[in-house]
Amino acid sequence: MGKLDAASLKPKIAASIVAISSIHLLRAFMKVEQIPNDKLVWYLVIHMTFVAVAAAKGFMGKMVSHH
């Protein structure tokens, strides 16, 4: 079993947030007729923000660990 420290926990939390956001977005798209388009756009923007932050954190973590 691996160590549980802040550096290893951050990517796992970010991935979990992205997964939860993905499920929420999928549920919204399943009832697309009932949700206004502007609200769907905001769901997508928020989800993509989570994805971008998680990717940036992962990239920065790799950059820091290699130096």
MODELLER restraints for C-alpha pairs under 7 A, 6 or more apart:
rsr = mdl.restraints
at = mdl.atoms
rsr.add(forms.Gaussian(group=physical.xy_distance, feature=features.Distance(at['CA:11:A'], at['CA:58:A']), mean=6.52, stdev=0.5))
rsr.add(forms.Gaussian(group=physical.xy_distance, feature=features.Distance(at['CA:14:A'], at['CA:54:A']), mean=5.36, stdev=0.5))
rsr.add(forms.Gaussian(group=physical.xy_distance, feature=features.Distance(at['CA:15:A'], at['CA:54:A']), mean=6.73, stdev=0.5))
rsr.add(forms.Gaussian(group=physical.xy_distance, feature=features.Distance(at['CA:18:A'], at['CA:50:A']), mean=5.92, stdev=0.5))
rsr.add(forms.Gaussian(group=physical.xy_distance, feature=features.Distance(at['CA:18:A'], at['CA:51:A']), mean=6.04, stdev=0.5))
rsr.add(forms.Gaussian(group=physical.xy_distance, feature=features.Distance(at['CA:21:A'], at['CA:47:A']), mean=5.85, stdev=0.5))
rsr.add(forms.Gaussian(group=physical.xy_distance, feature=features.Distance(at['CA:25:A'], at['CA:43:A']), mean=6.47, stdev=0.5))
